[in-house]
Amino acid sequence: MSEFADKHPSGGEAALTAGCLLLLVLVADVAAVLLVVIVLTVRGLGRMDASSKQTATSVPPLDWAPVLGFGALALAVGVTAVVLLRIGPRVAGAVQLTLCVFLAIHTLMSWP
C-alpha cells in the first residue's frame, strides 16, 4: 500500500507543479511579446529613417516584419494553449487559445 502512495503525488504537490507550469508559460509568453515589440519598434524606427531619404514618387518596399512577428507570436501562444489544455488548467488553456485566435486575426489583418 505504501508503494502505491509513493507513485502518485499528493494534491499539494500537483498544485505546486501546476503553479510552476503556469508561471513558466507566463514568463515565456511575456518574453515572446517583448521580443516582437522590440523587433517591430526597431524596424519602425529604421523605416522612418529610410523614408526620409526616399523621393516622393518612390514606393516603399513591403515590410513583412509585422506579419512574421505576429505570426510567430500567435504560434507560440497557440503551442502554450495546447500544452495548457493537455496538462494544465483548462481555463488558462482556453484563454491562451482565445489570445491565439486574436493574434492570428491581427496577423492576417497586417498582411500586405
C-alpha positions in Angstrom: 0.0 0.0 0.0 2.8 2.4 0.7 4.3 1.7 -2.7 1.1 3.0 -4.3 1.2 6.2 -2.2 4.7 6.8 -3.3 3.9 6.7 -7.0 1.1 9.3 -7.0 1.8 12.9 -6.0 -0.4 14.4 -3.3 -2.8 17.2 -4.1 -0.4 19.8 -2.8 2.4 18.6 -5.0 0.1 18.6 -8.0 -1.0 22.1 -7.3 2.6 23.3 -6.9 3.6 21.6 -10.2 0.6 23.3 -12.0 1.5 26.6 -10.5 5.2 26.3 -11.6 4.0 25.3 -15.1 1.7 28.3 -15.3 4.5 30.6 -14.2 6.8 29.3 -16.8 4.2 29.6 -19.5 3.5 33.2 -18.4 7.2 34.1 -18.5 7.7 32.5 -21.9 4.7 34.4 -23.4 5.9 37.7 -21.9 9.4 37.1 -23.3 7.9 36.4 -26.8 5.7 39.5 -26.6 8.7 41.7 -25.6 10.8 40.3 -28.4 8.2 41.0 -31.0 7.6 44.5 -29.7 11.3 45.3 -29.7 11.8 44.0 -33.2 8.8 45.8 -34.6 9.8 49.1 -32.8 13.4 48.9 -34.2 12.1 48.1 -37.7 9.7 51.0 -37.5 12.4 53.4 -36.5 14.6 52.1 -39.3 11.8 52.6 -41.8 11.2 56.2 -40.6 14.9 57.0 -41.3 14.8 55.3 -44.7 11.5 57.0 -45.7 13.0 60.4 -45.1 15.7 59.7 -47.7 13.3 58.5 -50.4 11.8 60.7 -53.0 8.1 61.4 -53.1 7.4 59.2 -56.1 9.2 56.1 -54.9 7.2 53.3 -53.4 8.4 51.9 -50.0 9.3 48.2 -50.0 7.0 45.7 -48.4 7.6 45.1 -44.8 7.0 41.5 -43.7 8.2 42.0 -40.2 4.8 42.6 -38.6 3.3 39.5 -40.3 6.2 37.3 -39.3 6.4 38.8 -35.8 2.7 38.4 -35.0 2.6 35.1 -36.7 5.4 33.7 -34.6 3.7 35.2 -31.5 0.4 33.5 -32.4 2.2 30.2 -33.0 4.0 30.5 -29.6 0.7 31.3 -27.8 -1.1 28.5 -29.7 1.5 26.0 -28.6 1.3 27.0 -25.0 -2.5 26.9 -25.2 -2.4 23.3 -26.4 0.1 22.4 -23.7 -2.2 24.0 -21.1 -5.2 22.3 -22.4 -3.5 18.9 -22.3 -1.8 19.0 -18.9 -2.8 22.3 -17.2 -5.9 24.0 -16.1 -8.5 24.1 -18.8 -9.5 27.8 -18.2 -5.9 29.0 -18.7 -5.7 27.0 -21.9 -8.9 28.4 -23.2 -7.7 32.0 -22.5 -4.5 31.2 -24.3 -6.4 29.8 -27.2 -8.6 32.9 -27.4 -5.4 35.1 -27.5 -4.0 32.9 -30.2 -7.1 33.4 -32.3 -7.0 37.2 -31.8 -3.3 37.2 -32.7 -3.9 35.1 -35.8 -6.6 37.6 -36.9 -4.3 40.5 -36.3 -1.6 38.8 -38.3 -4.0 38.3 -41.3 -5.1 42.0 -41.0 -1.5 43.2 -41.2 -0.8 41.1 -44.3 0.5 43.5 -47.0 
